[in-house]
Amino acid sequence: MIMQEYLDTNFDINSNELVEVFDELPLWAAAFGLKLLDKLRLRKNITILDIGFGAGFPLTELAMRYGETCIIYGIDPWKAAIKRALKKIEFYGIKNIKIIDGVAEDVPLDNSSVDLIVSNNGLNNVDDLDKALSECSRIIKNDGQFILTFNLNTTMIEFYNILGDLLLELNLNSELQKMKQHIYKKRRPFNEFIEKLERNGFVIKEIDQSKFEYKFVDGTAMLNHYFIRLAFLDAWKNIIPSGKRTEIFNELEYRMNKIAGSNGLFNLTVPFVVIDSEKKN
């Protein structure tokens, strides 16, 4: 007799445990991830690696979509997020995930052992992109699919234009270069990323360019937004000498608010790309 475990729907919508894991997907990751999921070639009996799965997306979604004939590995060095992902995996009853506490530059999997690699805005956060892509090339099978998303170097150009103009006006030329280096380190030029993929034996099958927008009532709201403070503000602060931060951020806020007063909002554009590629020897 087939065990139909899915018929067990004894969920308590008022339980703290359910609510803790129900809101599982950050708004930022969703925009990239939905596009990534559309590119999957769904097959049974394959091995998958998710690079930089964070608190569990798209790792858990992949595991549930591909089913228990497939093994899904997730690699990430973020220990607190791994704990959160493990809680979701247990609560959802997922049995085909194997977690690796590690980095993309050193993946503990055998050569030619993986059929599909995904990375949802994860590879632009590695310390050594060349080494990470070399590892992807090593572990993936010939004809294996590699899908990755990343936001482009014109991300939030509206903010960086204001910051760049202000640094130039104040003759903070070294800080202006720091800003440009920060952008380059976190968001490599698109053509450079493609060249690195091809150099590691990947053939580009499809490139899907898209964007989403962060719209705020003004610059004050933007600077106080939780995710802006979590993911971006420290890097912006580090561009500016500590003694000038208050002065410069006051002026940045003023200029963004002035734009919002004219336009009715302050908008940040986030262009990104989904690359669907295939390994060829």
Secondary structure, DSSP 8 states (H G I E B T S, - for coil): ----GGG-----TT-HHHHHHHS---HHHHHHHHHHHHT----SS-EEEEES-TTTTTHHHHHHHH-TTSEEEEEE--HHHHHHHHHHHHHHT--SEEEEES-TTS--S-TT-EEEEEEES-GGG-S-HHHHHHHHHHHEEEEEEEEEEEE-TTTTHHHHHHHHHHHHHTT-HHHHHHHHHHHHHHS--HHHHHHHHHHTTEEEEEEEEEEEEEEESSHHHHHH-HHHHHHTHHHHHHHS-GGGHHHHHHHHHHHHHHHHHHHSSEEEEEEEEEEEEEE--
